[in-house]
Amino acid sequence: MPAKPLPLLLSALLFILLLAAAPVQATPPAPTFADTLVELANQERETNGELPPLKRADALEAAAAGHTQAMAERDFLMHCDPDTGATLTTRAEAAGYTDWTRLTENIAAGYNTPTAVMAAWMASPGHRANILDPNVNEIGAGHVHQTDDQANVRQSTNGNCPAAAASGPYYHYWTQDFGRRAAVYPLVIAREALTVASLRVSLYVYGPAAATQMRFRNDGGAWSDWQPYSPTAVWDLAAGNGPKQVFVEVTDGSAASSAEDAVYLHAPPPVAPAAEIANVAPPTLSWPHAPANLHYDIYRSASAPYFTPGGSEASLIAAALPPPAEGGIMAFGDDTATPGLNYYYQILAVAGDGVTTAASQRVGRFLFDLTPGSPTD
């Protein structure tokens, strides 16, 4: 019985041009292996030098997926297609990835999971250099599981045409394509995660060297005010779970570029605060912070122990209290409380979707006069 072939990586290609600078889903999408490859690449870039994240480009995605399918179906493992002669350059350009200034590719076969193939690529100097290349800003990925793969996979000694040997079966085929285009400045939400658990997200904004200002908006929303350009920003998505889009405009004072990105907001339910109150002046509330909670609202009543938050018997005395900067305990002192009065409080935890809430138990600061009396049987 022949030995099972080892998984293979092939040398990455590098092409550089020297140019002048220049419908609602009800549930979150299930990540494909290609989705995971993109997220893992951006994780490696963050871990190794805090490099900017890569944005998925439709054309690179099509080129990577098409090449992966061709390798699996027509039994080869090369950057060059031995049957058509297509190369990374011709494949990418045919898919619409034009005006590129940098273009690289990783391919592999035989690894069963995205984690396994990424570990192998990161252990290979050439492939690692492609993943951590500071001069690319876009990515496409492909994966095909060929269940009936055979020991007839054509290969070459350098990963290009023509084929010099055959081996296999490998079953799993992988491609990563990386690129950069002239005058294309992507926007990346949450390092290109497929889903996020909070509407408050990080943005990475690519811009021209002369960029001075930028502004954002959500899908269907109004533009924010212009603000000084920075490659990093924090932004709040539109409230409510579901697919979201963010748009950006960047200007250098004379011309503007625009970009957009999408993500699915899928926030877990909020955790009801376990509130405690210290009977001191001023009354001080404390409770453990839960990571699922985006922020907290505090309501107070001076007359109704069982008030309804938002009702006429209570007032909102603190809105959108953020999580603690460090540690896990929230604290709030009611500086507006009048000494000598009874107060009743309730804390609402707001989930990462900005909509769903969970209420604490009611707590109060009570001041009762004691009236002497006779015990009764």
Summary of the structure (lengths in Angstrom):
residues: 377
radius of gyration: 28.3
end to end distance: 93.4
largest distance: 105.7
contacts: 1164
relative contact order: 0.13
helix: 15%
strand: 36%
